[in-house]
Amino acid sequence: MTNTSHQCQYIGGTGLHPTCTEHSLEGRSYCAVHLALVYKAGTARATRKKELRTVDKVRLVESLFNEAIEQLEAEGFDCYGDSELKSNRFEADEDVTGEVVEA
């Protein structure tokens, strides 16, 4: 294995060409400062734990929502139908029989 020394490959905010003039660490593409910046210790593990907490929260809300729907349906409320809300009843002046009453 050859040991070649090259310049740090950190591109910074420009996004086009390396901006660091330091030599990279042996076997790495970055100098010591930028290696620590690019590879922050524990970020992948912490991100995964955060995602799992978010999933757990969503599942909790989902189960509570389903429980509330079950309770409403047990009390006779039609959660998914339109029998409780008649939108056209308030748009037109109708009496109880459904006939339009003219003023």
Helices and strands as residue ranges (DSSP letters): H 32-38, H 43-74, H 87-91
